[in-house]
Amino acid sequence: MGLETLALMIVASTGVTSVVASNLIYLGTMAALYGGLAYGAGMLQSLLVGKPAVPKPEDGSYNLKQNVPTLSIVYGRVKKGGDYVFLEESDGRAYHIIVWCGRRIQGFVNHYGHDNLLTLSLGGDVTSHYTRPDQFYVNIQTRVGLDAETGYVDAVAAFSPAWTFDHRGDGLASVMMRCASPKDKYYLEVFPNQMPEHSAVGDGALLYDPRKDSTVGGAGSHRWWDHNTWEYSSNIALMRLDHLAQPFGGKLGFERMYMNDWVQAANVCDQFVLNRSGAIEYRYHGGMWFRTNNDPVDVGRTLDEAGELVVYERNDGKIGVHGGQFVTPDITLSQDDIFAIEVDKNKRQASTVLAVRGRYVNTANAFNTEDAALYGDPYGEFDETERTRTFDNAAVQSHNHCQRKQKLTYIRANARRVTVTADYSSAKNCAYRRFIRLQYPSRGLVNATIEITSTVSLDLRNMRVSFSGIVVPDDLYAFNAATEEGAPGAAILPIASAGVPVPAGFTASVLTEVITGGSSAAFIRGQWTAGSTSLRYEMEYERTSGSTGVQSVFSGDEENFVRSGYLVDGQAYRVRLRAWGGGTASAWTSYQFVTAVADPVAPGPVTGAGATGGSGQVNFSWVAPNSANYAGVRIYINTANVFAGATLVATEYGPPNIADGRVVTGLTAGVKYGFLVSINASGIAASPVATGSATVT
């Protein structure tokens, strides 16, 4: 048997070695739960080969880029990045292909870009971020890791023959993120934090459940040799079962497992408990991720600790498990069975644990690791010395779950400790039990329940069995959430960037100024409430007719106004404003609509106005005013001698101070009344002048 297997499980099958091996498996969990004993912990440490530690949840917040990434395995629901297998650019688009899990998964739940929750269309376009009006710059597609996967069509189309449909990623759950490049002036608007850093929340690997396998006493179609019959689960016992069987874990295979134990452990994990809010949750469910090169003992210890599991080898060579519940002991060692006993009351002031601090993964807060409520009083009565212990487990994803584990940590840390040497015939099966009873009244142990915490060692020369344990109550797992769970501290919420503020108090007005030759021209002056001096402001304006493109101007430093270029006289414009800071723009203000008026002063009225009727027409005559800004005359006709309701029928342009006229044709027969209105080049009108009546025949 190789050292790697020995370090992982210390499994043997017969004789003395079987007893030692079973207890070393047992110790892999118990050493983590209680701090371990020198023998078991030392042996495990001596056999390890310096493998990477199990990653913390936050270690998956970024994507790994390296030549040959080590596959990651996901159990339950987690949020993490992935490993790049492809990153290339073509035609202004970057293609990121990222392996999220090295096994088939149930599916992806949410996608994030730089920790911003993204909304995707049915086609995969990101619609909540990285957009401009009617333009989507990021597209996300996924694969769950089927045995025969489908290649990403877009990547193949862009990079064939270097990347073809043979690059499928069979058995690998992956993501393809395609990012298009916006124009330079919009780049920071679309990508304020540069190219998106992708991460995702996903439901991880499918797990074998012996309760759903009719060939091992369950009911269902699960088969341990066909992973396509498995289903997703966050049950920690099923995760541990899978890990022991897989090549990256225990390398033991499912056929070595004593399924009756694993069924019972899975049922315990699925038991309902009430949290402090009165809601129902599962007793031992959670999630975690790790890499295939992580120390399998550490991964197993994390799962065992989270699920209160104790893995052991039975005397028939099968791998069993003690579930996370109290089992009434069927072994009682009396004083007559015990050769030697040591009892440590564990009441030394320096070592007594007054409180347990806990940390768990809060799935409701973007899967961040947070502090749970303290269990106990860290200072105690009349004691200013803080004595605490910390419980921190990456697979625990519930505050109630964390608090239950904190209570168990508190009880075990302060429990009386015993070391026993007993007769072999009475104690030989202690190696396969989690709880036994001791009857030794002279040492204060009256039908005391002992949880074994060490290797059960066998001395065949003297036919004796030795072990260590702690004294625990029969209600070890009892927990009243209403009174014991406590309230977690306020979550440290990420500060959402408010971005650059939209300018306030924006107004746009048309002003005029005299230019070369004495004529005047119109321009837009924008003004707003003064904001931060570190911001610059951009005013955008365009003709509503759309005959010219969008134009924009920027304000000077520390100015709260800006002016446009000269406008086309008489044309309507729409105007808006935004601020810039740190290369990022605010949203635009609402449009304001203005009309260009270069000359706001009306010319004088016409004189000598007259009208003569004819066949279907009227001949109008007048003398233009002697006004330098005169441009022409608007001619109106009405059926009554009032200007209100008159219809504009023609406009006649000409120079000032001359006699002028216009024949208007196409009129219906009847009496008509004319009105002449002189205007300047900006269309500003003088008072109307009546021409009198004219009869159209």
C-alpha positions in Angstrom: 0.0 0.0 0.0 1.4 3.4 -1.0 2.0 6.2 1.3 -0.5 8.4 -0.4 -3.3 5.9 0.2 -2.1 5.3 3.7 -2.0 9.0 4.4 -5.5 9.5 3.1 -7.4 6.7 4.8 -4.9 4.4 6.7 -7.1 1.5 5.6 -6.3 -2.2 6.2 -8.5 -5.2 6.4 -7.4 -7.9 9.0 -6.0 -8.5 12.4 -4.3 -5.9 14.6 -3.7 -3.6 11.6 -7.5 -3.5 10.9 -8.2 -2.1 14.4 -5.4 0.5 14.2 -6.4 1.5 10.6 -10.0 1.9 11.5 -9.2 4.2 14.3 -6.8 6.3 12.2 -9.6 6.9 9.8 -11.8 7.7 12.8 -9.0 10.0 14.0 -8.9 12.0 10.8 -12.2 13.5 11.8 -11.8 13.4 15.6 -8.4 15.2 15.5 -10.1 18.1 13.8 -13.1 18.1 16.1 -11.2 17.9 19.4 -7.7 19.1 18.6 -6.3 15.6 18.1 -4.0 13.3 20.0 -0.3 13.2 19.5 -0.2 9.7 18.1 -2.9 10.0 15.4 -2.2 13.6 14.4 1.5 13.0 14.3 1.2 10.0 12.1 -1.0 11.7 9.7 1.3 14.7 9.5 4.3 12.6 8.9 2.8 10.9 5.9 1.7 14.0 4.1 3.7 15.4 1.2 3.1 19.1 1.4 0.0 19.4 -0.8 -1.8 22.8 -1.2 -4.3 23.7 1.5 -8.0 23.5 0.8 -8.9 26.9 -0.7 -11.1 29.3 1.3 -14.4 30.4 -0.4 -13.0 33.8 -1.2 -10.0 32.2 -3.0 -12.4 31.6 -5.9 -13.3 35.2 -6.5 -10.9 35.4 -9.4 -10.1 33.3 -12.5 -6.8 31.5 -12.6 -4.5 31.9 -15.6 -1.7 29.4 -15.8 -0.3 27.0 -18.4 -1.9 23.8 -17.0 -4.6 24.6 -14.4 -5.4 21.9 -11.9 -9.1 21.0 -12.1 -11.4 22.2 -9.4 -14.3 20.1 -7.9 -17.5 21.7 -6.7 -19.8 20.2 -4.1 -23.1 21.9 -3.4 -23.8 25.5 -4.4 -20.8 27.9 -4.4 -19.7 31.1 -6.0 -16.3 31.0 -7.6 -14.3 31.9 -10.7 -12.6 29.3 -12.9 -9.5 28.4 -14.8 -8.7 29.8 -18.2 -8.3 27.3 -21.0 -8.6 29.9 -23.9 -8.3 33.6 -24.2 -7.9 35.1 -27.7 -9.1 38.2 -29.6 -10.6 38.3 -33.1 -12.2 41.1 -35.0 -12.4 43.3 -31.9 -13.9 40.6 -29.6 -12.2 38.8 -26.8 -13.2 35.2 -26.2 -12.7 33.9 -22.6 -13.3 30.1 -22.2 -13.2 29.2 -18.5 -13.5 25.8 -16.8 -15.6 26.3 -13.7 -15.6 22.7 -12.5 -13.8 19.5 -13.5 -16.9 17.4 -13.4 -20.5 17.5 -14.7 -22.6 19.9 -12.7 -26.3 20.5 -12.2 -26.1 24.0 -13.7 -25.3 27.7 -13.3 -27.5 29.9 -11.1 -26.1 33.4 -11.5 -23.2 35.1 -13.2 -21.1 38.0 -11.9 -18.8 40.5 -13.5 -16.4 42.2 -11.0 -18.9 41.1 -8.3 -21.8 42.8 -10.1 -24.8 40.5 -10.5 -25.5 40.2 -14.2 -28.8 39.8 -16.0 -28.7 37.7 -19.2 -31.1 37.6 -22.1 -32.2 34.2 -23.5 -29.3 34.5 -26.0 -26.7 35.1 -23.3 -26.3 38.9 -23.8 -25.6 40.7 -20.6 -28.3 43.4 -20.4 -27.8 44.8 -16.9 -24.1 46.0 -17.3 -21.6 46.7 -20.1 -24.2 48.2 -22.4 -25.0 51.3 -24.3 -28.4 52.1 -25.9 -29.4 49.1 -27.9 -25.8 47.7 -27.8 -24.7 44.7 -25.7 -20.9 44.2 -25.4 -20.7 41.0 -23.3 -22.3 37.6 -24.0 -22.1 34.6 -21.7 -22.7 31.0 -22.7 -22.3 27.8 -20.6 -21.8 24.1 -20.7 -22.6 21.8 -17.7 -20.0 19.1 -18.6 -21.8 16.3 -20.3 -19.8 13.2 -21.3 -19.9 14.4 -24.9 -20.2 18.2 -24.8 -20.9 20.7 -27.6 -18.2 23.2 -28.7 -18.8 26.9 -28.6 -20.0 27.9 -32.0 -18.8 31.5 -31.8 -15.2 30.5 -30.8 -15.0 27.9 -33.6 -16.2 30.4 -36.1 -13.7 33.0 -35.1 -10.6 30.7 -34.6 -11.0 27.6 -36.7 -8.9 25.6 -37.5 -6.9 26.5 -34.3 -10.1 26.0 -32.3 -12.6 23.5 -33.6 -15.7 21.5 -32.6 -13.3 18.9 -31.3 -12.5 21.3 -28.5 -15.6 20.3 -26.6 -14.5 20.1 -23.0 -16.1 16.7 -22.3 -16.9 16.3 -18.7 -15.9 19.9 -17.9 -18.4 22.5 -16.8 -17.4 25.7 -18.5 -18.3 29.3 -19.4 -17.5 31.3 -22.6 -17.6 35.0 -22.1 -17.4 37.0 -25.3 -16.5 40.7 -24.9 -16.8 43.2 -27.8 -14.6 46.4 -27.8 -16.5 49.7 -27.8 -15.2 52.8 -29.4 -12.4 54.5 -27.5 -14.6 57.3 -26.2 -17.1 54.9 -24.8 -14.6 52.3 -23.4 -14.7 53.5 -19.8 -18.4 54.0 -20.0 -18.9 50.4 -20.9 -16.1 48.8 -19.0 -15.4 51.2 -16.0 -13.3 48.4 -14.3 -11.7 47.2 -17.6 -12.6 43.8 -19.0 -15.1 41.9 -16.8 -13.7 39.4 -14.2 -16.2 36.6 -14.5 -17.4 34.4 -11.6 -20.6 32.4 -11.1 -22.9 30.8 -8.6 -23.5 27.2 -9.6 -25.0 24.0 -8.3 -22.0 21.6 -8.4 -21.3 17.9 -9.0 -24.0 15.3 -9.3 -23.7 12.8 -6.4 -24.5 9.1 -5.9 -27.1 8.5 -3.3 -27.4 4.9 -2.1 -31.0 5.7 -0.9 -31.9 6.0 -4.5 -30.2 2.8 -5.7 -32.4 -0.3 -5.7 -29.4 -2.6 -6.0 -28.2 -1.7 -2.5 -31.5 -1.6 -0.7 -32.7 1.8 -1.8 -35.4 2.8 -4.2 -34.5 4.3 -7.5 -32.3 4.3 -10.6 -29.0 5.6 -9.1 -26.1 3.3 -9.8 -22.7 3.9 -8.4 -20.9 2.8 -11.6 -23.0 5.2 -13.8 -22.5 8.8 -13.0 -25.2 9.8 -15.4 -27.8 8.3 -13.1 -26.7 10.6 -10.2 -28.4 13.8 -9.0 -27.4 17.1 -7.5 -27.4 17.3 -3.7 -26.0 19.5 -1.0 -26.1 16.7 1.5 -22.7 16.6 3.2 -22.7 12.9 3.9 -23.1 12.2 0.1 -20.3 14.6 -0.6 -18.0 12.7 1.8 -19.1 9.4 0.3 -18.2 10.7 -3.2 -14.9 12.1 -2.1 -13.8 8.8 -0.5 -14.6 6.9 -3.7 -13.0 9.3 -6.3 -9.4 9.1 -7.5 -8.8 12.7 -6.3 -10.0 11.6 -2.8 -9.9 8.3 -1.1 -9.4 6.2 -4.2 -11.5 3.5 -2.6 -14.4 3.1 -5.0 -18.0 2.8 -4.0 -17.8 -1.0 -3.7 -15.7 -0.6 -0.5 -18.4 1.4 1.2 -20.8 0.0 3.8 -23.9 1.5 2.4 -26.2 1.0 5.4 -24.1 3.4 7.4 -24.0 6.0 4.5 -27.8 5.8 4.1 -28.2 6.5 7.8 -25.7 9.4 7.7 -27.4 10.9 4.7 -30.7 10.6 6.4 -29.3 12.4 9.4 -28.0 15.2 7.2 -31.5 15.6 5.7 -33.2 15.9 9.0 -35.2 19.2 9.5 -34.2 21.7 12.1 -35.7 25.1 13.0 -33.5 28.2 12.8 -34.0 31.3 15.0 -36.5 32.7 12.5 -38.6 29.6 12.8 -37.8 28.6 9.2 -36.9 24.9 8.4 -33.5 24.0 7.1 -31.5 20.8 6.7 -29.3 19.6 9.6 -26.1 19.1 7.7 -26.2 20.6 4.2 -23.6 22.9 2.7 -21.1 23.4 -0.2 -17.5 23.8 -0.9 -14.9 23.6 -3.7 -11.4 22.4 -3.8 -8.7 21.4 -6.4 -7.8 17.8 -7.3 -4.2 18.5 -6.0 -5.4 19.6 -2.5 -4.6 17.4 0.4 -7.5 14.8 0.4 -7.2 14.5 4.2 -7.9 18.2 4.6 -10.8 18.1 2.2 -12.2 15.0 4.1 -11.7 16.7 7.4 -13.6 19.8 6.3 -16.5 17.7 5.2 -16.4 15.5 8.3 -16.3 18.5 10.6 -19.2 20.2 8.8 -21.4 17.1 8.8 -20.3 15.7 12.2 -19.2 12.6 10.4 -16.7 9.9 11.7 -15.4 7.6 9.0 -14.1 4.2 10.1 -13.2 0.8 8.7 -15.4 -2.1 9.8 -13.9 -5.4 10.8 -15.1 -6.8 7.4 -13.0 -4.2 5.5 -15.9 -2.0 4.5 -15.8 1.7 5.1 -18.6 2.9 7.4 -19.5 6.2 8.9 -21.0 7.4 12.2 -23.6 10.1 11.4 -23.9 13.4 13.2 -26.4 12.2 15.9 -26.3 10.7 19.3 -26.6 6.9 19.3 -27.4 5.2 22.6 -24.2 3.2 23.6 -24.4 -0.6 23.4 -21.1 -1.0 25.2 -20.7 -0.4 28.9 -17.3 -0.8 30.6 -17.6 -1.3 34.4 -14.9 -0.8 37.0 -14.2 -4.6 36.8 -13.4 -4.3 33.1 -11.0 -1.4 33.5 -7.3 -1.9 34.4 -6.4 1.8 34.5 -8.2 5.1 34.2 -7.2 8.7 34.2 -9.8 11.5 34.6 -9.0 15.1 33.8 -11.7 17.5 35.0 -10.4 20.1 32.5 -11.3 23.0 34.8 -8.0 24.9 34.7 -8.8 28.6 34.4 -6.2 29.2 31.6 -7.6 26.5 29.4 -11.3 26.8 30.0 -13.1 28.0 26.9 -15.6 30.7 27.7 -17.0 31.3 24.2 -16.7 30.1 20.6 -16.4 32.4 17.7 -17.8 31.1 14.4 -17.4 31.9 10.7 -19.6 30.6 7.9 -20.3 31.3 4.2 -23.4 33.5 3.9 -25.1 32.5 0.7 -27.5 35.4 1.0 -24.7 37.9 0.8 -22.9 36.9 -2.3 -21.3 33.9 -0.6 -19.0 36.0 1.6 -17.5 34.5 4.7 -19.0 36.3 7.7 -18.8 36.1 11.5 -21.6 34.3 13.3 -23.0 35.2 16.7 -20.7 34.4 19.7 -21.7 31.2 21.6 -21.0 31.8 25.3 -19.5 34.8 27.1 -15.9 35.5 26.1 -15.1 37.2 29.4 -17.2 35.3 31.9 -18.3 36.4 35.3 -15.7 38.5 37.2 -13.1 37.6 34.6 -11.5 40.1 32.3 -9.5 37.5 30.4 -10.9 36.6 27.0 -10.7 32.9 26.3 -12.3 31.8 23.1 -12.0 29.2 20.4 -12.8 29.7 16.7 -14.9 27.4 14.6 -14.3 28.1 10.9 -15.4 25.7 8.2 -15.6 26.5 4.4 -18.5 24.0 3.9 -20.9 25.5 6.4 -23.4 27.8 4.7 -26.0 28.5 7.4 -25.9 30.6 10.5 -27.9 28.0 12.4 -25.5 25.2 11.2 -22.6 27.3 12.4 -24.1 28.0 15.8 -24.9 24.3 16.3 -21.2 23.5 15.5 -20.1 26.3 17.9 -22.1 24.8 20.7 -20.6 21.4 20.1 -17.1 22.9 20.0 -17.9 24.7 23.3 -19.1 21.4 25.0 -16.2 19.4 23.8 -13.6 22.0 24.7 -14.8 22.1 28.3 -15.6 18.4 28.7 -14.0 16.1 31.2 -11.3 13.9 29.6 -10.7 10.3 30.3 -8.0 7.8 29.3 -8.9 4.1 29.7 -7.1 0.8 29.6 -9.6 -2.0 29.6 -9.9 -5.8 29.1 -9.9 -6.9 25.5 -13.0 -9.2 25.8 -15.1 -6.3 27.0 -13.7 -3.4 25.0 -12.7 -5.0 21.6 -15.6 -3.4 19.8 -14.9 0.1 21.0 -12.9 0.6 17.8 -16.2 0.6 15.9 -18.2 2.8 18.2 -18.5 6.5 18.6 -20.2 6.5 22.0 -19.8 4.1 24.9 -20.6 4.2 28.6 -18.3 4.0 31.7 -19.4 2.9 35.1 -16.6 4.0 37.6 -18.3 5.7 40.5 -15.1 6.3 42.5 -13.9 8.6 39.8 -17.2 10.4 39.4 -18.3 8.4 36.3 -21.7 7.0 37.0 -23.1 5.6 33.8 -21.2 8.3 32.0 -21.4 8.7 28.2 -18.0 8.8 26.6 -17.3 10.0 23.1 -14.1 8.3 21.9 -11.7 10.9 20.5 -8.5 9.0 19.9 -7.0 5.9 18.3 -8.2 2.7 20.0 -4.9 0.9 20.5 -4.7 -2.8 21.0 -2.1 -4.6 23.2 -2.2 -8.3 22.2 0.5 -9.3 24.6 -1.6 -8.3 27.6 -5.0 -8.5 25.8 -5.8 -4.9 26.6 -7.5 -2.0 24.7 -6.6 1.6 25.4 -8.4 4.8 24.2 -9.1 8.4 25.2 -12.4 10.3 25.1 -14.5 13.0 26.6 -17.6 12.9 28.8 -20.6 14.2 27.0 -24.3 14.5 27.8 -26.9 12.3 26.1 -28.5 15.5 24.6 -25.2 16.5 23.0 -26.9 17.5 19.8 -29.9 19.2 21.4 -30.2 22.8 20.2 -33.0 25.4 20.8 -32.5 27.9 18.0 -34.9 30.4 19.6 -32.7 30.8 22.7 -29.3 29.5 21.6 -28.7 30.6 18.0 -28.4 34.3 18.6 -28.4 37.0 15.9 -25.4 37.3 13.6 -23.6 40.6 13.4 -24.5 43.0 10.7 -23.2 41.9 7.4 -20.5 43.9 5.8 -22.2 44.7 2.6 -20.1 45.7 -0.4 -20.2 49.4 -1.2 -22.0 49.7 -4.5 -20.4 52.2 -6.7 -22.8 55.1 -7.2 -20.8 56.2 -10.2 -20.4 59.8 -11.3 -23.4 61.8 -10.1 -25.8 63.2 -12.7 -25.5 67.0 -12.9 -28.1 68.9 -11.0 -30.0 72.0 -12.0 -29.1 71.9 -15.7 -30.7 74.6 -17.9 -30.1 75.3 -21.5 -30.9 78.7 -23.1 -30.2 80.3 -26.5 -28.2 83.5 -26.5 -26.9 85.6 -29.4 -23.8 87.7 -30.1 -22.7 90.0 -32.9 -20.2 88.5 -35.3 -18.2 89.8 -38.3 -20.2 92.1 -40.5 -22.5 93.2 -37.7 -24.8 90.3 -38.0 -25.7 88.2 -35.0 -25.5 84.4 -34.4 -27.2 82.1 -31.8 -25.5 79.6 -29.5 -26.6 77.4 -26.5 -25.4 78.2 -23.0 -25.7 75.4 -20.6 -25.5 76.0 -16.8 -25.9 73.7 -13.8 -25.5 73.7 -10.0 -21.8 73.6 -9.2 -20.6 70.1 -8.2 -17.2 68.6 -7.4 -14.3 70.5 -8.8 -12.7 67.2 -9.9 -15.5 66.7 -12.4 -15.7 67.8 -16.0 -18.9 68.3 -17.9 -19.9 67.5 -21.4 -22.9 69.1 -23.2 -24.3 67.4 -26.2 -26.6 69.0 -28.7 -28.1 68.1 -32.1 -30.8 69.3 -34.4 -34.1 67.5 -33.9 -34.5 67.2 -37.6 -31.5 64.9 -37.6 -29.9 66.5 -40.6 -26.6 67.0 -38.7 -24.7 64.7 -36.4 -24.4 65.0 -32.6 -22.0 67.7 -31.4 -20.6 68.1 -27.9 -18.5 70.5 -26.0 -16.7 70.3 -22.6 -16.6 72.8 -19.8 -13.4 74.4 -18.5 -11.8 73.4 -15.2 -14.0 74.3 -12.2 -16.7 75.9 -14.5 -20.4 75.3 -14.1 -21.3 76.5 -17.6 -20.5 75.7 -21.2 -21.4 77.1 -24.6 -22.0 75.5 -27.9 -20.8 76.5 -31.3 -23.0 78.7 -33.6 -26.4 77.2 -34.4 -28.4 77.1 -37.6 -30.8 80.0 -37.3 -34.5 79.0 -36.7 -33.7 75.3 -36.1 -34.9 73.3 -33.1 -32.2 71.5 -31.0 -32.2 69.0 -28.2 -29.6 69.4 -25.5 -28.4 67.3 -22.5 -25.5 67.2 -20.0 -23.4 64.7 -18.2 -20.3 64.7 -15.9 -17.0 62.9 -16.2 -14.7 61.8 -13.4 -11.8 59.3 -13.4 -12.5 58.4 -17.0 -16.1 57.4 -16.3 -19.2 59.3 -17.3 -22.4 59.9 -15.4 -25.8 59.2 -16.9 -27.2 62.0 -19.1 -29.7 64.5 -17.9 -33.1 64.6 -19.6 -33.2 66.4 -22.9 -34.1 70.0 -23.1 -35.5 71.5 -26.3 -34.5 75.0 -27.6 -34.8 76.9 -30.9 -32.0 78.9 -32.4 -32.8 82.6 -32.7 -29.9 84.7 -33.9 -31.9 88.0 -34.0 -34.5 88.4 -31.3 -35.5 91.9 -32.5 -38.4 92.2 -34.9 -38.1 94.5 -37.9 -40.5 97.4 -38.5 -44.0 96.7 -40.0 -44.6 97.1 -43.7 -46.4 100.2 -45.0 -48.7 100.8 -48.0 -50.3 97.4 -47.7 -52.9 96.6 -50.3 -54.6 93.7 -52.0 -56.5 93.4 -55.3 -58.7 90.4 -56.2 -58.9 88.5 -59.5 -59.8 85.1 -61.0 -58.6 82.6 -58.3 -56.0 84.9 -57.0 -55.1 88.0 -55.0 -52.3 90.5 -55.8 -50.6 91.8 -52.6 -48.4 94.9 -52.5 -46.4 96.7 -49.8 -43.4 98.8 -49.0 -40.7 97.0 -47.0 -39.7 98.7 -43.8 -36.4 100.6 -43.6 -35.0 98.0 -41.0 -31.5 96.6 -41.4 -32.7 93.2 -40.1 -35.7 93.0 -42.4 -35.7 89.7 -44.3 -39.2 89.2 -45.8 -43.0 89.2 -45.4 -45.4 86.4 -44.4 -48.7 86.6 -46.2 -51.9 85.5 -44.4 -55.5 85.2 -45.7 -58.7 85.0 -43.6 -62.4 85.1 -44.5 -63.0 87.7 -41.8 -61.2 90.9 -41.1 -59.3 89.6 -38.1 -55.8 88.2 -37.8 -56.8 85.4 -35.4 -57.4 82.3 -37.4 -55.7 83.6 -40.6 -53.9 81.1 -42.8 -50.2 81.5 -43.9 -50.3 81.2 -47.7 -46.9 82.5 -48.7 -43.6 84.1 -47.6 -41.9 86.7 -49.8 -38.2 87.5 -49.1 -36.5 90.7 -50.2 -34.4 93.7 -49.2 -35.6 96.5 -46.9 -37.0 99.8 -47.9 -38.4 98.9 -51.4 -41.8 98.5 -52.9 -42.6 94.8 -53.2 -45.5 92.4 -53.9 -46.7 88.9 -54.4 -49.5 87.2 -56.4 -51.1 84.4 -54.5 -53.0 82.0 -56.7 -55.2 78.9 -56.3 -57.7 80.6 -54.1 -61.4 79.9 -53.9 -64.0 82.5 -54.9 -65.2 84.9 -52.2 -64.2 87.9 -50.2 -60.7 87.6 -48.7 -58.9 89.7 -46.1 -55.1 89.8 -46.1 -52.5 90.5 -43.4 -48.8 91.2 -44.0 -46.2 90.4 -41.3 -42.6 91.4 -41.7 -39.9 89.1 -40.3 -36.2 89.1 -39.7 -33.8 86.3 -40.6 -34.6 84.4 -37.4 -38.3 84.5 -38.1 -39.1 87.0 -35.4 -42.3 88.8 -36.6 -43.5 92.4 -36.5 -47.1 93.3 -35.9 -49.5 92.2 -38.7 -50.7 94.9 -41.1 -54.2 94.5 -42.7 -54.5 94.9 -46.4 -58.3 95.2 -46.5 -60.7 93.1 -48.5 -60.2 91.6 -52.0 -62.8 89.7 -54.0 -61.7 86.4 -55.6 -63.8 85.4 -58.7 
